[in-house]
Amino acid sequence: MNKLNCLIVDDELGAHYVLEAHIAKVQALKIIGNCYNALEAANMLHRERVDILFLDINMPELTGFDLLKTLPNRPQVIVTTAYSEFALESYEYDVVDYLLKPISFSRFLKAVNKVIQQGDTTTAPTAATLELKTGNTQTTVEADDIYYIQSLGNYVKVFLENRSLVVNATTAEMEKLLPAQRFIRIHKSYIIAAEKVETIGVRHVIIQGATLPVGQTFKMNLLKLKDKL
């Protein structure tokens, strides 16, 4: 199994101890370096292959955001900070997750699993053509033809250009099937095709003439959505 190279960047020694202990518990990870400021980290990133960057924000001389601005090819970034007010800004840099100190192992593992699943095509397949079960039949649907998907409990309603289908699948199951670079979860009940969005509001999007709510826990995805348009 190829392990993911991890770099910890934080000006507090205690934060390194915590993250090192968490990383040691996950077989898929290995530490390749510890940096205590952004300049040191920039040099390390130019020398070594880094898969996951555990990055503090509030550091002397250069902040974590300043570091990210200098990187043309960023590794997967997991922010680790004591300050919640940077959360919205962090998603402008397409970070994987935002962890508030003190960081529990369970919360750490949830963030790391996002990275692992992105590279695991066997557990998170995506396809341009989907075979969906509608009632007792199989229906072939092109991902390009989907505008949005609405949860109906143990079923979902798939909205196409001129029709809709009730599919025997959950929203989570559909999310795994869809190409992640083209579809975005905006609410516990809605997945949308980014390219089909007509209008983006503060707490809603309009697609195919329908106004769809953006859930509180998914509002960061609006920034990602704006980047796609």
Secondary structure, DSSP 8 states (H G I E B T S, - for coil): ---EEEEEE-S-HHHHHHHHHHHHT-TTEEEEEEESSHHHHHHHHHHS--SEEEE-S--SSS-HHHHHHH-SS--EEEEEES-GGGHHHHGGGT-SEEEESS--HHHHHHHHHHHHHHT-TTTS---SEEEEEETTEEEEEEGGG--EEEEETTEEEEE-SS-EEEESS-HHHHHHHS-TTTEEEEETTEEEEGGGEEEE-SSEEEETTEEEE--GGGTTHHHHHHHH-
